[in-house]
Amino acid sequence: MEKTALITGGSRGIGLGIAEKLASEGYDLVINGVRPEDAVMDVLERLKTFGVKVSYCSGNIGVAEDREKIHAFVEKLHGNINVLVNNAGVAPLERKDVLETSEESYDRVMDINLKGTYFLTQSIANWMVALKQANKEHQSCIINISSISATIASVNRAEYCISKAGMSMLTQLFAVRLGDFGIPVYEVRPGIIETDMTSAVKEKYDALISEGLTLQKRWGSTDDVGKAVAALVRNDFPYSTGQVIMVDGGLTTARL
């Protein structure tokens, strides 16, 4: 049977870096994003050059109807799923101090980054269990893309930090629940990654990195994250379900 991966937020940034690596591993891809399909055609065509099937399903995972649509799309098109990569996420529209965070911003970030991820994972996990019960040889895994913000406090984007901390517990919960079915769940925790999302703070982090913020004095790349995900998907870490894979250049290493 063909191998299929669903990647949320897979048409740009870190998600696209992951998509490229999984395509190179021979996975057919279902890419989810909020942009219309005609706006991502160049990306889809590029991914198809790896010789795999690539399809796109637009939808906001923070909306229940869209989550149902995404699941139904994959099931109808492929009838199978091996990998779910929960990568879709948003930053606050406006960075505000923790004493000034609005409920509107909090709800928006949490609905997409955490609530949407939770319930999409729940839906896909139940399908993966059914596939495993129908065929003991079926292999699947779930990979959650969080952030160093899961443990590092940024007081001007508290809602983002809380959402990523919640994703960390989400990883552990699903790892525990799916362990009996042989379905591993991992968390990949990127640090400062060069993407369109971080372009606005490039000058700031260029200076901090040069001053020793990270042990490896460079920005992380989407390729760095993609390689980590590909290793997990290949089952290169067969005894590590529930674990966090750091991709942060040593930023979180404690130092004196």
Secondary structure, DSSP 8 states (H G I E B T S, - for coil): ---EEEEETTTSHHHHHHHHHHHHTT-EEEEEESS-GGGSHHHHHHHHTTSS-EEEEE--TTSHHHHHHHHHHHHHHHS--SEEEE------SS---TTT--HHHHHHHHIIIIIIHHHHHHHHHHHHHHHHHH-TT---EEEEE--GGGTS--TT-HHHHHHHHHHHHHHHHHHHHHGGGT--EEEEEE-SB-SGGGGGGHHHHHHHHHTTSSSS-S-B-HHHHHHHHHHHHTTSSTT-TT-EEEESTTTT----
